């Protein structure tokens, strides 16, 4: 699995690639915990992910709920690939990641004043 983190003052984009499984979650969990402790919105980019196992889905779901409890925005950075959306549904989870409408290539500049509703 590959993990990269891009951030601006307004958002932190966590990009996941390859296979995200139980082993990968050992590396991913502290990154998500740190993101929850910071003021930026959190976006997860799954466009390069080839698969998610149920452990990874549960970890992302738990992060989404923690973010919601803390009044923090948590979303998918761009569209969720069909095969990943299918895995999430097959694991018994509804689509809990809603894609943002911002460009996922680079974080948006701070101070624009606009936020995606969704």
N, CA, C and O atoms as a GROMACS GRO file, in nm:
protein
  472
    1UNK      N    1   0.085  -0.118   0.000
    1UNK     CA    2   0.000   0.000   0.000
    1UNK      C    3   0.089   0.123   0.000
    1UNK      O    4   0.196   0.126   0.061
    2UNK      N    5   0.042   0.223  -0.070
    2UNK     CA    6   0.110   0.352  -0.064
    2UNK      C    7   0.017   0.455  -0.001
    2UNK      O    8  -0.103   0.458  -0.029
    3UNK      N    9   0.074   0.539   0.084
    3UNK     CA   10   0.001   0.647   0.148
    3UNK      C   11   0.079   0.774   0.128
    3UNK      O   12   0.198   0.781   0.158
    4UNK      N   13   0.011   0.876   0.078
    4UNK     CA   14   0.070   1.009   0.074
    4UNK      C   15  -0.030   1.106   0.134
    4UNK      O   16  -0.151   1.085   0.126
    5UNK      N   17   0.022   1.210   0.192
    5UNK     CA   18  -0.062   1.311   0.255
    5UNK      C   19  -0.026   1.446   0.197
    5UNK      O   20   0.090   1.488   0.201
    6UNK      N   21  -0.126   1.514   0.142
    6UNK     CA   22  -0.110   1.650   0.093
    6UNK      C   23  -0.197   1.738   0.181
    6UNK      O   24  -0.310   1.701   0.215
    7UNK      N   25  -0.144   1.853   0.217
    7UNK     CA   26  -0.225   1.938   0.302
    7UNK      C   27  -0.210   2.085   0.267
    7UNK      O   28  -0.110   2.130   0.214
    8UNK      N   29  -0.316   2.155   0.301
    8UNK     CA   30  -0.318   2.300   0.296
    8UNK      C   31  -0.374   2.345   0.430
    8UNK      O   32  -0.400   2.262   0.517
    9UNK      N   33  -0.393   2.472   0.447
    9UNK     CA   34  -0.451   2.519   0.572
    9UNK      C   35  -0.595   2.473   0.588
    9UNK      O   36  -0.643   2.457   0.700
   10UNK      N   37  -0.665   2.451   0.476
   10UNK     CA   38  -0.807   2.416   0.481
   10UNK      C   39  -0.835   2.267   0.480
   10UNK      O   40  -0.936   2.223   0.536
   11UNK      N   41  -0.747   2.186   0.419
   11UNK     CA   42  -0.779   2.043   0.406
   11UNK      C   43  -0.655   1.958   0.403
   11UNK      O   44  -0.546   2.003   0.367
   12UNK      N   45  -0.674   1.832   0.443
   12UNK     CA   46  -0.569   1.731   0.440
   12UNK      C   47  -0.620   1.618   0.353
   12UNK      O   48  -0.723   1.557   0.383
   13UNK      N   49  -0.550   1.590   0.244
   13UNK     CA   50  -0.589   1.483   0.153
   13UNK      C   51  -0.497   1.363   0.176
   13UNK      O   52  -0.375   1.372   0.162
   14UNK      N   53  -0.558   1.251   0.213
   14UNK     CA   54  -0.485   1.127   0.234
   14UNK      C   55  -0.510   1.039   0.114
   14UNK      O   56  -0.622   0.994   0.091
   15UNK      N   57  -0.405   1.015   0.037
   15UNK     CA   58  -0.415   0.937  -0.087
   15UNK      C   59  -0.370   0.794  -0.061
   15UNK      O   60  -0.258   0.769  -0.016
   16UNK      N   61  -0.460   0.699  -0.090
   16UNK     CA   62  -0.432   0.558  -0.069
   16UNK      C   63  -0.420   0.488  -0.204
   16UNK      O   64  -0.501   0.511  -0.294
   17UNK      N   65  -0.319   0.405  -0.216
   17UNK     CA   66  -0.300   0.333  -0.340
   17UNK      C   67  -0.273   0.186  -0.316
   17UNK      O   68  -0.238   0.144  -0.205
   18UNK      N   69  -0.290   0.109  -0.420
   18UNK     CA   70  -0.265  -0.035  -0.417
   18UNK      C   71  -0.369  -0.106  -0.330
   18UNK      O   72  -0.485  -0.065  -0.325
   19UNK      N   73  -0.326  -0.212  -0.262
   19UNK     CA   74  -0.416  -0.291  -0.177
   19UNK      C   75  -0.414  -0.236  -0.035
   19UNK      O   76  -0.309  -0.225   0.027
   20UNK      N   77  -0.530  -0.202   0.015
   20UNK     CA   78  -0.542  -0.155   0.152
   20UNK      C   79  -0.607  -0.267   0.231
   20UNK      O   80  -0.725  -0.297   0.214
   21UNK      N   81  -0.528  -0.330   0.319
   21UNK     CA   82  -0.575  -0.445   0.393
   21UNK      C   83  -0.540  -0.431   0.541
   21UNK      O   84  -0.497  -0.324   0.586
   22UNK      N   85  -0.560  -0.537   0.617
   22UNK     CA   86  -0.537  -0.532   0.761
   22UNK      C   87  -0.394  -0.489   0.795
   22UNK      O   88  -0.373  -0.415   0.890
   23UNK      N   89  -0.298  -0.536   0.718
   23UNK     CA   90  -0.159  -0.497   0.740
   23UNK      C   91  -0.139  -0.348   0.716
   23UNK      O   92  -0.068  -0.281   0.791
   24UNK      N   93  -0.200  -0.297   0.612
   24UNK     CA   94  -0.190  -0.155   0.579
   24UNK      C   95  -0.252  -0.068   0.686
   24UNK      O   96  -0.208   0.045   0.708
   25UNK      N   97  -0.355  -0.119   0.752
   25UNK     CA   98  -0.425  -0.040   0.854
   25UNK      C   99  -0.336  -0.004   0.972
   25UNK      O  100  -0.360   0.095   1.040
   26UNK      N  101  -0.234  -0.085   0.997
   26UNK     CA  102  -0.138  -0.056   1.104
   26UNK      C  103  -0.068   0.077   1.073
   26UNK      O  104  -0.041   0.156   1.164
   27UNK      N  105  -0.038   0.101   0.948
   27UNK     CA  106   0.025   0.226   0.906
   27UNK      C  107  -0.077   0.339   0.889
   27UNK      O  108  -0.047   0.455   0.919
   28UNK      N  109  -0.196   0.306   0.843
   28UNK     CA  110  -0.298   0.406   0.814
   28UNK      C  111  -0.363   0.465   0.940
   28UNK      O  112  -0.392   0.584   0.944
   29UNK      N  113  -0.386   0.383   1.041
   29UNK     CA  114  -0.459   0.429   1.160
   29UNK      C  115  -0.396   0.551   1.225
   29UNK      O  116  -0.469   0.647   1.252
   30UNK      N  117  -0.264   0.554   1.253
   30UNK     CA  118  -0.208   0.673   1.316
   30UNK      C  119  -0.217   0.799   1.228
   30UNK      O  120  -0.226   0.910   1.279
   31UNK      N  121  -0.215   0.781   1.098
   31UNK     CA  122  -0.229   0.894   1.005
   31UNK      C  123  -0.370   0.952   1.017
   31UNK      O  124  -0.387   1.074   1.018
   32UNK      N  125  -0.469   0.864   1.026
   32UNK     CA  126  -0.608   0.911   1.041
   32UNK      C  127  -0.631   0.975   1.178
   32UNK      O  128  -0.701   1.076   1.188
   33UNK      N  129  -0.573   0.917   1.282
   33UNK     CA  130  -0.586   0.975   1.417
   33UNK      C  131  -0.525   1.114   1.420
   33UNK      O  132  -0.583   1.207   1.477
   34UNK      N  133  -0.409   1.129   1.360
   34UNK     CA  134  -0.345   1.260   1.354
   34UNK      C  135  -0.433   1.359   1.278
   34UNK      O  136  -0.450   1.473   1.321
   35UNK      N  137  -0.489   1.316   1.165
   35UNK     CA  138  -0.575   1.404   1.085
   35UNK      C  139  -0.696   1.449   1.165
   35UNK      O  140  -0.740   1.563   1.151
   36UNK      N  141  -0.751   1.360   1.248
   36UNK     CA  142  -0.866   1.398   1.331
   36UNK      C  143  -0.830   1.503   1.436
   36UNK      O  144  -0.915   1.580   1.479
   37UNK      N  145  -0.704   1.506   1.476
   37UNK     CA  146  -0.662   1.601   1.579
   37UNK      C  147  -0.626   1.739   1.523
   37UNK      O  148  -0.606   1.833   1.599
   38UNK      N  149  -0.618   1.750   1.392
   38UNK     CA  150  -0.580   1.876   1.327
   38UNK      C  151  -0.705   1.951   1.281
   38UNK      O  152  -0.812   1.892   1.268
   39UNK      N  153  -0.691   2.081   1.256
   39UNK     CA  154  -0.810   2.160   1.222
   39UNK      C  155  -0.861   2.142   1.078
   39UNK      O  156  -0.975   2.178   1.049
   40UNK      N  157  -0.780   2.087   0.989
   40UNK     CA  158  -0.822   2.075   0.849
   40UNK      C  159  -0.932   1.972   0.830
   40UNK      O  160  -0.946   1.877   0.907
   41UNK      N  161  -1.011   1.994   0.723
   41UNK     CA  162  -1.104   1.892   0.677
   41UNK      C  163  -1.022   1.775   0.626
   41UNK      O  164  -0.907   1.791   0.587
   42UNK      N  165  -1.082   1.655   0.627
   42UNK     CA  166  -1.012   1.534   0.584
   42UNK      C  167  -1.077   1.482   0.457
   42UNK      O  168  -1.199   1.467   0.450
   43UNK      N  169  -0.994   1.454   0.358
   43UNK     CA  170  -1.042   1.392   0.234
   43UNK      C  171  -0.958   1.268   0.207
   43UNK      O  172  -0.836   1.269   0.224
   44UNK      N  173  -1.024   1.162   0.165
   44UNK     CA  174  -0.958   1.036   0.133
   44UNK      C  175  -0.965   1.016  -0.017
   44UNK      O  176  -1.073   1.014  -0.076
   45UNK      N  177  -0.849   1.002  -0.079
   45UNK     CA  178  -0.841   0.978  -0.223
   45UNK      C  179  -0.820   0.828  -0.246
   45UNK      O  180  -0.716   0.774  -0.213
   46UNK      N  181  -0.922   0.764  -0.303
   46UNK     CA  182  -0.917   0.620  -0.330
   46UNK      C  183  -0.903   0.589  -0.478
   46UNK      O  184  -0.919   0.474  -0.518
   47UNK      N  185  -0.874   0.689  -0.559
   47UNK     CA  186  -0.872   0.668  -0.704
   47UNK      C  187  -0.763   0.570  -0.749
   47UNK      O  188  -0.776   0.510  -0.855
   48UNK      N  189  -0.657   0.555  -0.670
   48UNK     CA  190  -0.550   0.462  -0.706
   48UNK      C  191  -0.554   0.332  -0.626
   48UNK      O  192  -0.464   0.248  -0.635
   49UNK      N  193  -0.660   0.315  -0.546
   49UNK     CA  194  -0.673   0.193  -0.466
   49UNK      C  195  -0.722   0.078  -0.553
   49UNK      O  196  -0.816   0.095  -0.632
   50UNK      N  197  -0.660  -0.037  -0.539
   50UNK     CA  198  -0.707  -0.152  -0.616
   50UNK      C  199  -0.806  -0.235  -0.535
   50UNK      O  200  -0.894  -0.298  -0.593
   51UNK      N  201  -0.792  -0.237  -0.403
   51UNK     CA  202  -0.887  -0.309  -0.320
   51UNK      C  203  -0.882  -0.256  -0.176
   51UNK      O  204  -0.781  -0.202  -0.131
   52UNK      N  205  -0.993  -0.274  -0.107
   52UNK     CA  206  -1.004  -0.242   0.036
   52UNK      C  207  -1.059  -0.367   0.103
   52UNK      O  208  -1.158  -0.424   0.057
   53UNK      N  209  -0.996  -0.410   0.212
   53UNK     CA  210  -1.058  -0.520   0.285
   53UNK      C  211  -1.150  -0.462   0.391
   53UNK      O  212  -1.154  -0.341   0.411
   54UNK      N  213  -1.224  -0.550   0.459
   54UNK     CA  214  -1.324  -0.504   0.555
   54UNK      C  215  -1.260  -0.427   0.670
   54UNK      O  216  -1.322  -0.336   0.724
   55UNK      N  217  -1.138  -0.460   0.708
   55UNK     CA  218  -1.070  -0.387   0.815
   55UNK      C  219  -1.046  -0.242   0.774
   55UNK      O  220  -1.067  -0.151   0.854
   56UNK      N  221  -1.002  -0.220   0.652
   56UNK     CA  222  -0.978  -0.085   0.603
   56UNK      C  223  -1.109  -0.007   0.592
   56UNK      O  224  -1.114   0.111   0.626
   57UNK      N  225  -1.214  -0.074   0.547
   57UNK     CA  226  -1.345  -0.008   0.536
   57UNK      C  227  -1.393   0.032   0.675
   57UNK      O  228  -1.442   0.144   0.694
   58UNK      N  229  -1.379  -0.057   0.773
   58UNK     CA  230  -1.420  -0.025   0.909
   58UNK      C  231  -1.340   0.091   0.966
   58UNK      O  232  -1.395   0.177   1.036
   59UNK      N  233  -1.210   0.095   0.938
   59UNK     CA  234  -1.125   0.204   0.986
   59UNK      C  235  -1.169   0.337   0.926
   59UNK      O  236  -1.178   0.437   0.998
   60UNK      N  237  -1.196   0.340   0.796
   60UNK     CA  238  -1.243   0.463   0.732
   60UNK      C  239  -1.381   0.503   0.785
   60UNK      O  240  -1.407   0.621   0.808
   61UNK      N  241  -1.469   0.405   0.805
   61UNK     CA  242  -1.602   0.432   0.858
   61UNK      C  243  -1.593   0.492   0.998
   61UNK      O  244  -1.661   0.589   1.029
   62UNK      N  245  -1.508   0.433   1.084
   62UNK     CA  246  -1.490   0.483   1.220
   62UNK      C  247  -1.433   0.624   1.218
   62UNK      O  248  -1.472   0.708   1.299
   63UNK      N  249  -1.341   0.651   1.127
   63UNK     CA  250  -1.284   0.785   1.114
   63UNK      C  251  -1.390   0.884   1.072
   63UNK      O  252  -1.395   0.996   1.123
   64UNK      N  253  -1.475   0.844   0.979
   64UNK     CA  254  -1.584   0.932   0.933
   64UNK      C  255  -1.677   0.967   1.049
   64UNK      O  256  -1.718   1.082   1.063
   65UNK      N  257  -1.709   0.870   1.132
   65UNK     CA  258  -1.798   0.895   1.246
   65UNK      C  259  -1.731   0.979   1.353
   65UNK      O  260  -1.795   1.065   1.414
   66UNK      N  261  -1.604   0.957   1.376
   66UNK     CA  262  -1.530   1.042   1.472
   66UNK      C  263  -1.525   1.185   1.422
   66UNK      O  264  -1.542   1.279   1.500
   67UNK      N  265  -1.502   1.202   1.293
   67UNK     CA  266  -1.499   1.336   1.236
   67UNK      C  267  -1.635   1.404   1.253
   67UNK      O  268  -1.642   1.521   1.292
   68UNK      N  269  -1.741   1.331   1.226
   68UNK     CA  270  -1.876   1.387   1.238
   68UNK      C  271  -1.904   1.428   1.382
   68UNK      O  272  -1.960   1.536   1.406
   69UNK      N  273  -1.867   1.345   1.477
   69UNK     CA  274  -1.888   1.378   1.619
   69UNK      C  275  -1.812   1.504   1.659
   69UNK      O  276  -1.855   1.578   1.748
   70UNK      N  277  -1.699   1.529   1.593
   70UNK     CA  278  -1.616   1.646   1.623
   70UNK      C  279  -1.643   1.762   1.529
   70UNK      O  280  -1.564   1.856   1.522
   71UNK      N  281  -1.757   1.756   1.456
   71UNK     CA  282  -1.797   1.864   1.365
   71UNK      C  283  -1.688   1.894   1.262
   71UNK      O  284  -1.660   2.010   1.232
   72UNK      N  285  -1.629   1.789   1.210
   72UNK     CA  286  -1.522   1.799   1.112
   72UNK      C  287  -1.571   1.736   0.981
   72UNK      O  288  -1.639   1.633   0.984
   73UNK      N  289  -1.536   1.796   0.869
   73UNK     CA  290  -1.578   1.745   0.738
   73UNK      C  291  -1.486   1.631   0.695
   73UNK      O  292  -1.364   1.647   0.693
   74UNK      N  293  -1.545   1.515   0.659
   74UNK     CA  294  -1.472   1.398   0.613
   74UNK      C  295  -1.539   1.352   0.484
   74UNK      O  296  -1.659   1.326   0.483
   75UNK      N  297  -1.462   1.343   0.375
   75UNK     CA  298  -1.522   1.306   0.248
   75UNK      C  299  -1.420   1.237   0.158
   75UNK      O  300  -1.301   1.230   0.191
   76UNK      N  301  -1.468   1.188   0.046
   76UNK     CA  302  -1.380   1.132  -0.056
   76UNK      C  303  -1.328   1.247  -0.141
   76UNK      O  304  -1.402   1.339  -0.175
   77UNK      N  305  -1.202   1.240  -0.175
   77UNK     CA  306  -1.142   1.340  -0.263
   77UNK      C  307  -1.167   1.297  -0.406
   77UNK      O  308  -1.089   1.220  -0.464
   78UNK      N  309  -1.274   1.344  -0.463
   78UNK     CA  310  -1.311   1.305  -0.598
   78UNK      C  311  -1.397   1.181  -0.599
   78UNK      O  312  -1.441   1.135  -0.494
   79UNK      N  313  -1.421   1.127  -0.716
   79UNK     CA  314  -1.510   1.012  -0.728
   79UNK      C  315  -1.450   0.885  -0.668
   79UNK      O  316  -1.329   0.865  -0.671
   80UNK      N  317  -1.537   0.802  -0.613
   80UNK     CA  318  -1.494   0.672  -0.561
   80UNK      C  319  -1.503   0.573  -0.676
   80UNK      O  320  -1.609   0.558  -0.736
   81UNK      N  321  -1.393   0.504  -0.708
   81UNK     CA  322  -1.398   0.406  -0.816
   81UNK      C  323  -1.508   0.303  -0.793
   81UNK      O  324  -1.534   0.264  -0.679
   82UNK      N  325  -1.573   0.260  -0.900
   82UNK     CA  326  -1.684   0.165  -0.890
   82UNK      C  327  -1.647   0.039  -0.813
   82UNK      O  328  -1.724  -0.008  -0.730
   83UNK      N  329  -1.528  -0.016  -0.840
   83UNK     CA  330  -1.490  -0.141  -0.773
   83UNK      C  331  -1.472  -0.120  -0.622
   83UNK      O  332  -1.498  -0.211  -0.544
   84UNK      N  333  -1.429  -0.002  -0.580
   84UNK     CA  334  -1.415   0.028  -0.437
   84UNK      C  335  -1.553   0.050  -0.375
   84UNK      O  336  -1.579   0.002  -0.265
   85UNK      N  337  -1.640   0.122  -0.444
   85UNK     CA  338  -1.777   0.142  -0.397
   85UNK      C  339  -1.850   0.009  -0.379
   85UNK      O  340  -1.925  -0.010  -0.284
   86UNK      N  341  -1.826  -0.083  -0.472
   86UNK     CA  342  -1.887  -0.217  -0.462
   86UNK      C  343  -1.836  -0.292  -0.340
   86UNK      O  344  -1.913  -0.358  -0.271
   87UNK      N  345  -1.706  -0.282  -0.314
   87UNK     CA  346  -1.648  -0.349  -0.197
   87UNK      C  347  -1.708  -0.295  -0.068
   87UNK      O  348  -1.735  -0.370   0.026
   88UNK      N  349  -1.727  -0.164  -0.062
   88UNK     CA  350  -1.785  -0.101   0.057
   88UNK      C  351  -1.927  -0.153   0.079
   88UNK      O  352  -1.965  -0.187   0.191
   89UNK      N  353  -2.006  -0.158  -0.028
   89UNK     CA  354  -2.144  -0.208  -0.018
   89UNK      C  355  -2.147  -0.357   0.017
   89UNK      O  356  -2.228  -0.399   0.100
   90UNK      N  357  -2.060  -0.436  -0.045
   90UNK     CA  358  -2.055  -0.580  -0.018
   90UNK      C  359  -2.017  -0.609   0.127
   90UNK      O  360  -2.056  -0.711   0.183
   91UNK      N  361  -1.940  -0.518   0.188
   91UNK     CA  362  -1.899  -0.536   0.327
   91UNK      C  363  -2.011  -0.497   0.424
   91UNK      O  364  -1.996  -0.512   0.545
   92UNK      N  365  -2.123  -0.448   0.371
   92UNK     CA  366  -2.236  -0.414   0.455
   92UNK      C  367  -2.243  -0.269   0.497
   92UNK      O  368  -2.320  -0.234   0.586
   93UNK      N  369  -2.163  -0.185   0.433
   93UNK     CA  370  -2.163  -0.042   0.465
   93UNK      C  371  -2.227   0.034   0.351
   93UNK      O  372  -2.205   0.005   0.234
   94UNK      N  373  -2.308   0.132   0.387
   94UNK     CA  374  -2.360   0.223   0.284
   94UNK      C  375  -2.246   0.312   0.239
   94UNK      O  376  -2.140   0.317   0.301
   95UNK      N  377  -2.270   0.383   0.131
   95UNK     CA  378  -2.170   0.479   0.084
   95UNK      C  379  -2.158   0.591   0.186
   95UNK      O  380  -2.238   0.685   0.184
   96UNK      N  381  -2.061   0.581   0.275
   96UNK     CA  382  -2.044   0.682   0.379
   96UNK      C  383  -1.947   0.792   0.336
   96UNK      O  384  -1.938   0.895   0.402
   97UNK      N  385  -1.876   0.771   0.228
   97UNK     CA  386  -1.785   0.873   0.176
   97UNK      C  387  -1.853   0.946   0.063
   97UNK      O  388  -1.882   0.887  -0.041
   98UNK      N  389  -1.878   1.073   0.080
   98UNK     CA  390  -1.934   1.152  -0.029
   98UNK      C  391  -1.821   1.229  -0.096
   98UNK      O  392  -1.743   1.295  -0.027
   99UNK      N  393  -1.812   1.222  -0.228
   99UNK     CA  394  -1.705   1.292  -0.298
   99UNK      C  395  -1.719   1.444  -0.285
   99UNK      O  396  -1.829   1.498  -0.282
  100UNK      N  397  -1.605   1.509  -0.278
  100UNK     CA  398  -1.604   1.655  -0.280
  100UNK      C  399  -1.613   1.702  -0.424
  100UNK      O  400  -1.596   1.623  -0.517
  101UNK      N  401  -1.639   1.827  -0.441
  101UNK     CA  402  -1.645   1.883  -0.576
  101UNK      C  403  -1.518   1.955  -0.613
  101UNK      O  404  -1.511   2.015  -0.720
  102UNK      N  405  -1.417   1.951  -0.525
  102UNK     CA  406  -1.292   2.020  -0.553
  102UNK      C  407  -1.200   1.932  -0.635
  102UNK      O  408  -1.215   1.810  -0.639
  103UNK      N  409  -1.103   1.995  -0.701
  103UNK     CA  410  -1.001   1.924  -0.778
  103UNK      C  411  -0.912   1.850  -0.680
  103UNK      O  412  -0.863   1.910  -0.584
  104UNK      N  413  -0.888   1.719  -0.702
  104UNK     CA  414  -0.810   1.641  -0.608
  104UNK      C  415  -0.660   1.646  -0.638
  104UNK      O  416  -0.582   1.590  -0.562
  105UNK      N  417  -0.618   1.711  -0.745
  105UNK     CA  418  -0.477   1.709  -0.780
  105UNK      C  419  -0.392   1.788  -0.682
  105UNK      O  420  -0.280   1.746  -0.650
  106UNK      N  421  -0.441   1.900  -0.634
  106UNK     CA  422  -0.368   1.979  -0.535
  106UNK      C  423  -0.469   2.040  -0.439
  106UNK      O  424  -0.582   2.070  -0.477
  107UNK      N  425  -0.429   2.059  -0.314
  107UNK     CA  426  -0.521   2.125  -0.221
  107UNK      C  427  -0.554   2.265  -0.269
  107UNK      O  428  -0.471   2.333  -0.330
  108UNK      N  429  -0.677   2.307  -0.242
  108UNK     CA  430  -0.720   2.439  -0.285
  108UNK      C  431  -0.653   2.547  -0.202
  108UNK      O  432  -0.620   2.523  -0.086
  109UNK      N  433  -0.633   2.665  -0.260
  109UNK     CA  434  -0.570   2.773  -0.185
  109UNK      C  435  -0.657   2.815  -0.067
  109UNK      O  436  -0.779   2.811  -0.073
  110UNK      N  437  -0.590   2.855   0.036
  110UNK     CA  438  -0.659   2.901   0.156
  110UNK      C  439  -0.712   3.042   0.131
  110UNK      O  440  -0.651   3.122   0.061
  111UNK      N  441  -0.829   3.070   0.191
  111UNK     CA  442  -0.884   3.205   0.181
  111UNK      C  443  -0.984   3.223   0.072
  111UNK      O  444  -1.032   3.335   0.050
  112UNK      N  445  -1.019   3.116   0.000
  112UNK     CA  446  -1.117   3.133  -0.107
  112UNK      C  447  -1.257   3.154  -0.051
  112UNK      O  448  -1.344   3.212  -0.117
  113UNK      N  449  -1.279   3.106   0.073
  113UNK     CA  450  -1.407   3.127   0.138
  113UNK      C  451  -1.515   3.030   0.094
  113UNK      O  452  -1.622   3.027   0.156
  114UNK      N  453  -1.492   2.951  -0.008
  114UNK     CA  454  -1.592   2.856  -0.057
  114UNK      C  455  -1.562   2.718   0.000
  114UNK      O  456  -1.446   2.677   0.010
  115UNK      N  457  -1.668   2.648   0.036
  115UNK     CA  458  -1.657   2.509   0.079
  115UNK      C  459  -1.759   2.428   0.002
  115UNK      O  460  -1.869   2.476  -0.027
  116UNK      N  461  -1.724   2.305  -0.029
  116UNK     CA  462  -1.818   2.217  -0.099
  116UNK      C  463  -1.928   2.176  -0.002
  116UNK      O  464  -1.899   2.136   0.111
  117UNK      N  465  -2.050   2.185  -0.044
  117UNK     CA  466  -2.162   2.136   0.036
  117UNK      C  467  -2.186   1.993  -0.004
  117UNK      O  468  -2.179   1.961  -0.122
  118UNK      N  469  -2.215   1.908   0.089
  118UNK     CA  470  -2.244   1.777   0.042
  118UNK      C  471  -2.258   1.675   0.138
  118UNK      O  472  -2.283   1.560   0.103
   0.00000   0.00000   0.00000
